[in-house]
Amino acid sequence: MTVFLNGEFMPIEEAKIPVLDRGFIFGDGIYELVPVYSRAPFRMEGHLARMERSLHEVGITNPYRREEWARLIHTLIGMHDVDDQAVYWQVTRGVAKRDHAFPKDIRPTVFMMSNPLVNPAPALVELGAKAVTAQDVRWHRCDIKSISLLGNCMARQLSAEVGAVETILFRGDLLTEASASNVLMVKNGVIITPPKNNLILPGITLDVVFDVVARGQLPLEVREVTAAEVRSADELWVSSSSKEILAITNLDGQPIGDGRPGPVFRRAWQIYQDFKNDVMRQHAAHA
């Protein structure tokens, strides 16, 4: 695998950072992941804008202009022989002596890699997936896409241990998101999801879902959602770059709705696939 590190492309085995890099010591950095279909990054401008916002919020200097980021991403895509990829990159504050205060005048560390994009297996889309719930005990700036992901990892482990795909999180009685996804529910034909705020990562794929449901003229409501509403939902979905949209049909061992992906999900999922094939792959073919 070829990766990018601090201005150079190299085999991953040769990529090394100093142990005093603040990403290693403190988790002091931000990251992004853009899905790639037919070698075309999906909504790259949105991902770059979110990265720029995260960098600004934590006070890390953006090391490249947006067009330079785009060039690096396209170059890395071209170095791999898979059409559909997931390009991951992170920017840490850089290398300095260990001190909690932000050091001055240091160069950010930039790392980038690409892996095959793996979407849910057809059987999982057809039958739905299991999830569990937990209290959201993470920090209050989940809108920053930080590499400090221990809270998310601990939440995800709860579902991994019981063979579920996600852990859906609540702050008190209110739905926030899942360990690595946004969450939507359906009640009486209406798609409902919590508003974006500091407790929720502003998902680029969630924005795609909004566009998809608008294409299908499916009713959408953005508002606070209670735990009781989630448990009594007709349908429950998660969305992310890799999951796209996926139906949750079992929550904490209890069925959601009739225990199968519902009609609103099936409609939205098909529109999503049509949008991906008609818009994204066609754009790539003519690029």
Protein Blocks (a to p, Z undefined) as FASTA:
>chain_A
ZZdeehiacdfklpccdfklmklmnopacddddddeehiaehklmmmmmmmmmmmmnopa
cfbdfklmmmmmmmmmmmpccfbdcddddddfbjcdddfbacehiacddddddddddddd
fklmmnopaddddddfbdfklmbccfblmlmmmmmmmmmmnopabdcddehjacfbdfkb
ccdddeehiacdddddfkbccdfklmmmmmmmmmnopacddddddfklmmmpfbdcdddf
klopacdfbgghiaehjhpacfklmmmmmmmmmmmmmmmmmmmmmZZ
